[in-house]
Amino acid sequence: MGASRPRLDIVSFRSPDWEEYELLDSGDGHKLERFGPYSLIRPEPDATWHPTLPGRTWDAAHAAYRAVGRGSRGRWEFRKPIASPWVMRYKRLRFCVEIRASRHLGVFPEHAVHWDWIEGQIGAAGRPIQVLTLFGYTGLATLAAAQAGAGVTHVDASRRAIATARENQALSGLEDRPIRWIVDDALQFVQRERRRGVRYDGMIMDPPRFGRGPRGEVWEFFRSFPALCDACQAILSDRPLFVLLTAYARRASAPDLYRAVKEMMAGFDGDTVAGQLVTVQRSTGRVLPHSLSIRWSASP
């Protein structure tokens, strides 16, 4: 028999410092959350257990997102008035939250632990840092990096997401920070940066399972991700500070993602950690898992 593969320890990345967000309860394929003044019900396939809170608590939610047929399509059902968009806060960051056509609201609360880590990495560097954010969505990781003093290039294929990110920049009082907002296909942008000779000290990647660029370019995680890693490796500076990967592709494995980041950072001294973003449920302390994340940080 061949040698077994070494065991990979997976740590839990959780955000204990939220004041305006809570996971109130979960179960039967849904989660009950508080976003500022509003309680909302959204689908959660990993919540395979039964809810803890009574049905009347769930019935008192302001709105619920209901799936329509198969797949990810659905619609919101409103039970109480909601003034959308509204503004929420995490520490020094302020940002818009909005009921949209999809179940997404413009913020992934479980990512707050990454915002803190990004700020810590940049704050301890003691030198100018250039960061590239790919699939940057509404910009909260980018704003965390800018708040810590980095120059940031933020890339996303959605003009609407970029517009919201710029609103969040203004809400957070960071208009004077050096941020480039770019509407583009992530892979093609990185390939052009390589030809231009641009280099980055930090990289934040949050690729979806599937997506399209602004000109119809197709992103499919398992086909496109290896090429993205190769392209990103080519634009690393001589002294990279950190790499942060978060992957929502459900079939992605932690060992494969860990190996991809390790290979990308080959030749640099640093530590690689594999983890899973989780949220702790208020009603029971149950841990709800979300996406896999890999962090690489330079050795001191």
PENORVEN-V187081 format. One record per backbone hydrogen bond with DSSP energy under -1.0 kcal/mol. NH is the residue of the N-H (numbers start at 1). CO is the residue of the C=O. Records with the same first field share a line. If there is no record, write none. Layout:
BEGIN
NH = CO, CO
END
This chain:
BEGIN
11 = 274
13 = 276
22 = 34
24 = 32
25 = 32
27 = 30
28 = 49
29 = 47
30 = 27
31 = 42
32 = 25
33 = 40
34 = 22
35 = 38
36 = 20
38 = 35
40 = 33
41 = 63
42 = 31
44 = 29
47 = 44
48 = 46
57 = 54
58 = 54
59 = 55
61 = 58
62 = 39
63 = 39
64 = 77
65 = 41
66 = 75
68 = 73
75 = 66
77 = 64
79 = 62
80 = 62
84 = 82
86 = 97
88 = 95
90 = 93
93 = 90
95 = 88
97 = 86
98 = 105
111 = 108
112 = 109
114 = 111
115 = 111
116 = 112
117 = 113
118 = 114
119 = 115
120 = 116
121 = 117
122 = 118
123 = 119
124 = 120
131 = 151
132 = 202
133 = 153
134 = 204
136 = 155
139 = 136
143 = 139
144 = 140
145 = 141
146 = 142
147 = 143
148 = 144
149 = 146
150 = 145
151 = 129
152 = 178
153 = 131
154 = 180
155 = 133
156 = 182
162 = 158
163 = 159
164 = 160
165 = 161
166 = 162
167 = 163
168 = 164
169 = 165
170 = 166
171 = 167
172 = 168
173 = 170
174 = 169
177 = 174
179 = 177
180 = 152
182 = 154
184 = 156
189 = 185
190 = 186
191 = 187
192 = 188
193 = 189
194 = 190
195 = 191
196 = 192
198 = 193
200 = 235
201 = 130
202 = 130
203 = 242
204 = 132
205 = 244
206 = 134
211 = 219
213 = 217
216 = 213
219 = 211
221 = 209
223 = 220
224 = 220
225 = 221
228 = 224
229 = 225
230 = 226
231 = 227
232 = 228
233 = 229
234 = 230
235 = 232
236 = 233
237 = 200
241 = 201
242 = 201
243 = 296
244 = 203
245 = 294
246 = 205
247 = 292
248 = 207
252 = 249
257 = 253
258 = 254
259 = 255
260 = 256
261 = 257
262 = 258
263 = 259
264 = 260
265 = 261
266 = 263
268 = 265
271 = 297
273 = 295
275 = 293
276 = 11
277 = 291
278 = 13
279 = 288
281 = 286
282 = 23
283 = 24
285 = 281
288 = 279
290 = 277
292 = 247
293 = 275
294 = 245
295 = 273
296 = 243
297 = 271
298 = 241
299 = 269
END
